[in-house]
Amino acid sequence: MPLIRNPILPGFNADPSIVRVGTDYYIATSTFEWYPGVQIHHSKDLANWELVTRPLNRKSQLDMRGDPDSCGVWAPCLTHDGDKFWLVYTDVKRKDGYFKDTHNYIVSAPSIEGPWSDPFYINSSGFDPSLFHDEDGKKWFVNMIQDHRRRPRAFAGIVLQEFDPSSGKLIGPKKNIFRGTDLDLVEGPHLYKRNGWYYLLTAEGGTAYHHACTLARSRDIWGPYEVHPQKHILTSKDAPLAALQRAGHGDIVETPEGKTYLVHLSGRPTTQERRCVLGRETAIQEAFWENDWLFVKNGPVPSLHVEVPGVRDDRQYWAEQRYTFENGLHKDFQWLRTPETERIFATRGEKLTLFGRETIGSWFEQALVARRQTHFSYDAETVVDFSPTDERQFAGLTAYYCRYNFFYLTVTAHSDGQRELLLLTSEGSWPDGKLNMPLAEPVQIPNEGKVKLALTIRGRQLQFFYALDGEELKKIGPVYDASILSDECGGHQAHGSFTGAFVGMACSDVNGTALPATFDYFIYRPAHHRTDRYDI
């Protein structure tokens, strides 16, 4: 079989859940505060993947206004029971401190494209819920549970209970079936059955550099579960030079021919500080069964190159993407938190209009439309038409991670109404969320007319550019450190920041008049740099 290079879903695509229906494979990944919720990719060959839907796309399913950064939709589980698809997900409202507010839901659909149902509310006892369809027709729900007392652990184990699909409720007894190993932080459970054994795959060690996949098995679904002879069937925690770091949180799938694969999250750190700018990405590993235990080929350290049935076609991945808006917003783009899109953007003709709302980094209603950074180095460009009257109105081009980490080239105005270009940056400002002061010197521009805004990222170096009508692009501002747009710098460090770098367009009007900014197009152009980490 041909070799492909990991990851199979580059850029922010964390916590993969995989299912095969016939000859079709689907992977669901976390989207956190980005809307719509849950990304589902499709493949026929495990090598080439296409984004086909984001099913949580209306208020009755998901409203994340007020969810802090890296909250929202955690760790979906996508399954099929022979009749329809089931999607389980968590909407996290609070994660910091000793308490977490984590609400778990289930939706279903006859096909992957939908229509997806309104959700059943299930519980709030923990997160990373999963649904298992047993051979006898019963459905079982598992999730990690949390203990704010830490008696003895905050991540207290994996709880099992039966799910009744007719009522949409959990029924019968519940039991903590697995409390994890000494690595701690047990989460991400998935149940399987094979050869009379129930298998429980979990994630442990936190989602940073001690992450791992842990496997256990039992003859009875209620346990007791014995841990795999290797304990962790996949981890990079003892291999700091491995190409794929932070490996863990996996799911298992079998091909029609009976070959087994494990998909998992991983990160590719750059710089001496080991920063994963592309976030947690989805990778795949070949696996095999021996004595009714699953082993990862050449594991437990994940392999960069893996044999799969298909041959990867990278032409689209490396192609320049020029987005216009005559057919609405392209599927590559997302926005933040709100289901009420008409309040933050509209597509008119070939253009995108953003309506100025709250400030960049707001957890409630900010007009920001962006796409994932999926390459270590790239160019971005747009043209904006915006007529601010004072400093509380600003719009432009942003490289964005969260409230505490962003770079933002804005068209704004001074208090006297004179339009200018102004750079706003927040560089690792948690917990204060402050701008870096003093600001770079503004550049006065005419009060009317479109402005071209651009940025380049080469490795960790970010440079902004601008051009007025008929002019060539010229540099503005210093060279910034783009590597801070990473989990490791996201505010709560690697165990509390879970997304990835985005690039896109934004508009704020703190005066409350919803002043619009119109964008003609958006370009994302992959590039190469000697520091890129594709083959190491």
N, C-alpha and C positions, 0 to 999 in steps of 0.2 A: 504494500500500500504506500501511497505517497506521503512524504513528510510535510507537515505544515509547521509554521513558527507561531508559538503563542505570543500574545493572547488571541483568542478567536473573536472576542468583542473588545476592541481597544477603546481606551478612554473610560470614563466613569460608567461602569456596568458591574455593580457589586451584587453579592449574595445570590448567585445564579441558582435557579430551580429549573430542571429540565424534564421534559416528558416527550415520549414518542407516541404518535398516533398513526398507525400504518407505517408509511415510509416518510412521514413528516416529523421533524424534530422542532420543538419549541423551547426557548429559554426565556424565563421571566426574571427580571432584575429589579433591584430597589431603585427608587427615584427620589426618596427623601422629600425635601421641600419643593421639588420641581414638579410642575403640572403640565399635562395630565399624569396620573399616577400609574406606575409599573410599565416598564418597557418589555415588550414581547418580540423576540426575534425568531425567525423561521429559517430552517435549513433542510435540504434534502440529503446532504452528504457530510455533515459535521465540519466542513471546511469553509463554506460560504454562507454567510448569514445576512438576512435582511430584516430591518425593523418593519413589523407588519401592523402593530397596534399598540396603543396605550389605553387600556380598557377603562380606567377610572377617570372618566372625563366629564362628570356632571356633579352638581352640588349634593344630590342625594347619596352619592357614593363617596365623595371626598371633598372636604372644605378645610384647607390647612391654614387659613388666615389666623395668625397668632402663633403658629408653630415655630419654635426657634430654629436656627440653623442646624442642619443635620438631624432634625426631627422629621415628622411626616411619615412617609411610607417606608417601612423597614421590611426587608426579607420576605418577599412574597413566596408563596408555594403554589405552583401550577401543576394540576393533575387532571387525569381523564379517567372516568369510571366505566368506559365502554359506551356511554350514552351521551355525556356532555362534559365540558370543561368545568373545573372548579378552581377558583383563585382565592387563596387565603392571604390576608395582609394585615399589618398593624399600622394604625395612625398614631404616632407618638406625639403627645402634646407637651411633655416635659421629660428631660433626660438627665439634667444636672442635679448634683446633690445626692442625697440618700433615697429620694423618692423618684419614681418614674410613673408617668401616666400614659399607659399603653393600651389602646383600644383595638381589639381584634375583630375582624369581619370576614365574611365569606360571600363571594358573588359567583354566579355560574352563567354559562352561555352554551348554546347548541353548537356554535362554531367559534373559532378563535377570533374572527372578526366581530362576533357578537350576534345579536344584541346581548350585552351583559346586564344581568339583573340588578335591581337595587340590593343593597347588602343585608344579610343577616348579621346583627350584632351578636358576638359570641361571648367574650369575656374581656377583662382588663387585668388579669393576674400576672401577666408577663408579656413577652414579645416573641418574635420568630415562630408564629404558629404554622402548623403543617397538618394536612389531611391525608389519611391513608385509607384506601379502599381495600378491604380484606376479601378473601376468596368467597366467604359466606354471605357477602352483600353488606356486611356492617361497615360503617365508616367511623374512623377513630381520629380524634383531634389531639394533637400534642402541642405544647408550647413550653418554653422555659418559664419558670416562676421566679419572682424576685422577693427578697426578704430585706426590708429596709433596716431591720434590727441587726442584720449580718450575724445571725445566730445559727450556724457559724459563718455562712457565706451570703453575699448579696445575690449571687446567681445560685439559687437554691436547688435547682434540679429541673428535670423534665417531667411534666405531669400529663397523664393520659386519661381521656374520658371519651365515651361514645358520643357521636354526633348523629342527631336525628334529622335527616334532610326534609322530612315533611313538615316539621314544626320549626326547623331552623334553630334548634336549641341543643345544648349538651344535656345528656340524660345519664342516669345511672351513677355508679360510684366513680370516683377519680382517685388516682394514686400517683405518687412521685416514683417513677419507675427507674430513674437514673440520676444520680447526684454528681456525675462527672468524675474526673480523675484528679490527681494532685496538681495538674496544670491549671485547674480552676476556670471560672467564667464559662460554664457550659451553656450553650445556646444553639440555635440553628438546627433543631432536630428534624430528621426525616426517617420514616419507617418504611421497611420493605419486607417481603416474605419470599423465601427461596428454599427449596428442599426441606420444608418443614421447620425452618428456622425463621424467627423474626429478627431483623437487623435494625439497629438504631444508629444512624450516622449523626454525629453532632459536631459542632465547632467548639473549640476551647482556646484559652490563652489570650483572649482579646483580639481585636482585629488589627493589631500592629505586628511587630516583628517576632512575636511568640505565638502567632496564630497556628492552628492545626485542625485537621479532621480526625476525629476519634470514632472508632467503630466498636460496637458491642452487639451481642446476640443472645437470644433466649429461645427456648422451645415454646414458651408461653408469652403472649403479648404483654401480660402483666409483670413479666420478669420472674426470677431475677436475671439480670443481664450480665454476662461475663465480657470482659474487655479483651479486645484483639491482642494477640501475642506481641505485636509491635506497639500496641497502645495507640499510637497516632499513625494512621496509614498515609497521611500526607502532612508535611510541614517543612518549612525552611528555617525553623528557629535555631537549628544547630549548623546551618550552612550559610553563613553571612555573605559568602561570595557567589551564591547561586543566582542565576539570571532572574528568576522569579522569586520575589520575597513576599512576606506576609501571607503565605499560602494557607488557605483554610476555607471554611464555610462551603461545603460541597454538596453535590447531589449526584445520583447514579442513574445511568441509562444503559439499556441493552439495544444493540442493533438487531434488525430482523434475522441476521445470521447468528445471533447469540453472543456477539462480542460485547464486552462491558467497557464503559468509559465513565470517568469521573470528571464532572465540571466543577470548578472552584474559583474563588476569587484570588487575586494575587496583585502585587504591585511591582513596578520597575523603578526603583529609586535612582535619582541622579544627584549630582554634586556630592561633595564630601559630607554634607549634612544628611544624606540619604532621604531626599524628598521626592515623593511620588506625585508629580504634577498631574499625571494622567489619572490619578485616583486609583481606586481598586477596580481592576479589570477582570474579565472572565477568561479563564484558561481551561484547557482540557487535557486529561491524562488517560493513557491506555491502562487498563486494569485487567486482572485475571483472578480466577477463583482457585483456591487450593485448600483441600481439607475443610471445605465450607467456610473459608475465610477469604475476604477480598484483599488483594494486594495491588498496589500501584506499580506498574512496570518501572524498574530502575528507581523505585521509591525508597524511603518516603519523601525524598527531596523531589520537587516537581521538575519535569523536563521542559526545556525551552522548545525543542523540536519533537513532534509526536506524529505517529502514523495514524491517519484517519482514512475513511473510504474515498473522500473527494480530493480534488486538486484545487488549491486556493487560487482565485483570480483576484489579484491586487490592483487591477487597473482603476477601478472605481475609488478605492481607498486613496490612491495617490493623485487622483484627478482634481483639478481646481473646481470648486463648487461656487457657481455664481447664482445667487438666489434673487429672483424677482417674485412679486406677490400677486400676480394676476389670478392665480388659482388658490389664493389664500396663503396661509402660513405653511411653509414646507415642514414635513415631518421631522426634520433634523432639529427644529427649534422647540424650545419649551419656555415657560414663564414660571413665575414664582407664586405658589400657594393658592391663588384665587380661582374659583370656578366661574366667576363673573367676568369673562374676557372682554365684554363690550365696554367695560369701564376702563380698560387699560390699553386696548389696541383695536385697530380695524385695518382691513386691507381694502384699498380703493384703487381701481385700475391696476397698475403694476407696482404700486407703492404701499409701504407700511406706514401707518400713522399710529404713534404712541401718544396717549393722553397723559399729560403730566399729573402724577399723583404724589405719593409720599416719597421720601428721600431714598436714595440707593442704600440698601441694607435693611429697609423696613421689613418687619415680619408680618405685615398686614396687607398693604396694597401698594406695591411699587410697579411701575410700568417698565419692565425689563424683559426683553426677548433675546434669547441667546442659544447658542449651540455648544456642544461639548468640544473641548480641545482633545483631539484624537491623535495628534502627532506631537513629538517633542518640539519641533520647530515649524513655524507657519507664518503666513501673512494674513491680515484681515483688512478689509476696506469697506467703507460706505460713504454715501453722500447724504447730508442732512439739510433740511430747510427748517429753520427755527428762528423765531423772532421774540426773544425774551425782552422784558422791560426792566428787570432788576436782577439782583444776585440770587434771588430765591427761585428762579426759573433756570433750569439747565438740562441739556440733553446732549447725547453723543455716543461715543464708542467706549466700551469697557471690557477689560479682561478681569473676570470676576470669580471669586471663590465663595465669599460669604460677607456678612456685615463687617468683619474685622480684616478682610484681605481683599482688596481690589485696587485696580488702576483705572482711571476714568478721565478721558479727554472730553471736556464739555464745551459746548457753545453756550455762553451765558451773557450776562450784562453786568456792568458796574452799577452802583446805586444811582448814578446820573443817567442811566439808560444806554450808555455806550456799550455796544456789543464787543465781546472779547472771547478768546479761547483761554480756558483755565483748566489746569490739571488738578484733579482731586485724587488723592491716594490714601489708603489705609493699609499699613504694612505691618501685619502681626499685632494689631492694636487691642486684642482681647485682654482684659474684660471691658476696657473703656470705650471701644469703638470710635476712637478719635482719628481725625485726619492728621497726616504728617505735616507739621508746621516747621518753618514757614513754607507756604505754598510756592511752587515754581512761579517765576515771573509770568504774568498774563501777557497775551498778544492781542492788541486791539485789531479788530476787523470791521469792515463796513457793516452798517446796521441792517442792510438787506442783502440777500443773495445766498445761494447754497454754498456749503463748505464740504470739501472732501476730507474725511478723517481716515487714518490708517495706522496700523501698528505692525511691527515685526517682532517675532520671538525667535531667537537663535540660541538654543540651549537655555541658559538662565538669563540671557540679556533681552530686555524688552525696550523697544524704542517707538515712540509715537511720531506721527507725521501729520501734516495738514497741507491743503492747497485751496486757494480761492479759485474762482472760475477762470479757466484758461491758463492757470499757472501749474508749474511742476510741484510735486510733493517736496516739502522741506521739513527738517527735523524740528520737533518742539519738545522741550524738557530734557531732563537727563536720561541716561540709561538706567532702567530699573531692574531689580532682581525678581524675575518672573517665577523663580522657584518657590517663592512664598505662597503661591497659589496652589497649595498642597495640603493634604490631610495633616502632615506633620507641623504645619504652621497655621492651621485653620482656626485657631483660637483655643481649642481644648486639647490640642496636640493629637497624637496618633490614635488614642483610645476614645476620642470624643468628636472627631471631625471625620465625616464619612463620605464626602461627595467627590468633587474633582473640579478642575478648572473649566470655565466657560468663557466664551467671547461673544459679544453681542451689542445690542443697542438699548439705550435707556433714556428715560425722560422723567424729570421731576418738576413739580410746580407746588412749592410750599405755600404759595399765596392762596391755593385752593381754587384756582380758576380753570384747572384742567387744560392749560395751554398745550396745543398739539405740536408735535415734531414729526415731520414727514421724511421717511428714508426711501431713497430711490431704489436701492439694491443692497445686497450684502455679499461680499466675496470672502471665501475661506480658501487659502492656497497652501497646501502642504509644502514644506521645504526640508532641506537636509542641513545638518551641522555635525561637525566632528564629535560633539559630545552626545549625540543621540544614542539611545540604548536599544537598538533593535536586535542585534546579534550577540549581545553579551549579557 
